[in-house]
Amino acid sequence: MLPHRPTSPSLTKTCPLTARQSEWDVASERQRGERGLEQAVERLEAADARADEDGALIALVEAVAWVTALDEWLLANLPSYTQPCRDSDPSGEVVHAMRWARNRGLHQLAALHDVALGFIWPLSWPAKSRHLVWRDRSEVTPGRSDSKGERLYDKRLVGKTVGSTLSSAMDFLKKS
């Protein structure tokens, strides 16, 4: 939940931080979240290109944290964005599944991905023979039970490429 930003003249005169905060608008908050996600994905791609597994995990956990933060922000600030609406869309289910992944990455410091070698169809250019894929849930350190998150992780993420699922989540959050 975002903090309340009072705009009362008496508060802005006595608290410079509040005065600065009152200048922020809803669009810029969302844009910061989207930019944070995009930059985390760029760091993930760079770490993958260097075959830096620790760097890839750190950037992946950051990316799913941004996905979750944007999801929570939309739930709090966009009346048309609701959990049932999100979960009725396959890409919205990806967002929900990433919450489970975020929890494992942040709370259990769990590895979330593996490296798959070979080509994946359809080919894109430049063709890659190395891909990050989501780990099977049985290979991820368990944490607090979340049966719906576990089910959606199995359904929407396991074995799929990290890049394609992050793209799906980003597209879904941007269009919401």
N, C-alpha and C positions, 0 to 999 in steps of 0.2 A: 504494500500500500504506500502510495506517495505521501509525503508530509504535506500538511495544509500550508498554503502560502498566503498568509494574510496580506491584504492590500490596504488596511486601515492606515490613514495618514499618520495617526499617532504612533503606530508600530513602526512604520518605515522611518520616522524621524529618530526613534530611539535605538533602532537595531539596523546597522548598515547591511548585515547579511540578509535580513528580511527585505530590505530595499532592493538588493540585487536579485533576490529570488523572485520578487514580484514582477520583474521584467521578463522572466521565462514564460513561454507560452507552451501550450499542449503540443503543438506541432514540433517545436524544437526538442522537447523531451523524447518524442517518438523518433525523430531523426537521429538523435544521439544514440538511442538504442540500436537503430538499424545500422548506423555507422560502426558502432562497436562490434556488432555481429559480422559485418562485412570485413572489418579489419582482422578479426579473429580467424575468419575463414582464409584470408590472405596469408596469415602467419601459419595456418595449418598447411596450406598448399606449399608454402616455401619450405617448411620442415619436411614435408613428404618428399619434395624434390631433392632434398639433401639426404634423404633416408635417415633422418633424425627422429627416432621413435619417441624419445622423451619429449622433444619439442613438439612433435605431432600430438601426443597425448595432452600436453599442457594447453595447446591451442584448441584442441577438440573440446576439452572440458570448459574452456573459456567460451567457445562458440555455443555449446549447449546451455551454458549459464545465461548467455545473451538471449537465446531463443526463449528460455523460461522467463527471463525478466520482461521481454516484450510481450509474451503471452499474459503474464500477470498485469502488466500495464494496460493492455487492451481490455482485459476483464474488468479492471477498475475504472477505466475512462471512456470506453466505447459501449454504450448501452446495447447496441445490436450484436456485440461480440460476447457470447455466452458459452459456458462449457458444453451444454448440449449441442449448440450450433457448431462449435469447433469440432467436437467429437463425431459429428455426422458427416464430416468431410474426410476423405482418406489423407489429405495433407495435414488436416487438423489433428488426425490421429498420430501422424509423425511428430507433430509438436508435442502432444501429450506423452508420447513414448520417449522423447528427448528429455522430459522432466525426470523420468525414471533414470535415464542415463546420467543426467546431471547429478542426481542424488548419489549415485554410485561413485561417480568421479570425484565429487567434492567431499562426501562423508566417509567413503571407504578408500579413497585414493586408488580406485580400481582402474585397471587398463580396460578400455572400452573397444579397442579395435585390434585387428590383425592385418597383416599384409597378404594380399592375394597376388600371385604372379600369373600372368597370361593376359590375353586380350578379352575384353568384355564387349559384347554386342549390344546395341549398335556401336560401331567404331566412330570415334570423333577424331578430328585432326587437331593437334598432332596425336597420333595413336600412342597410348601408354600401355606398358606391359606390367606395371606395378600399380596396385590399387589398395587403398585403405578400405576395409570392410568392417562392419559392426560384428563384434564377437558374439558367439552364442551365449545366451544368458547363464548357462551352467558354468561358463568360464569366467564370469564376472563376480567379484567378491560380493556376497549377499549383504543386504542391509535390512532396514525396516521394511516390513511387508507392504506391498502395494500391488494387489492382484490385478487391478485394471492396467496400471503402468507396465507390469510384467507382461501381461497379455498383449498389449499394444507394442511393446518392445519386440516381442517374438514375432508379431504379425508384420510390423512395418519397418523394422530396422535390421534384425539378425540376417547376416549374410549379404546385405545390400551395401553398395558403396557409400562411404561416408559423404563424399561430395554430392552425389545425387540426392540423398535424403536431406542434407543441409540446404541444398538449392530448393527442394520442395518446401521445406519449412520456411525459408526466407520468402519465397514467392507467396505462400499462404499468409504470412504475417503482414507483408507489404500490401496485399490486396484487401485485407480485412479493415 
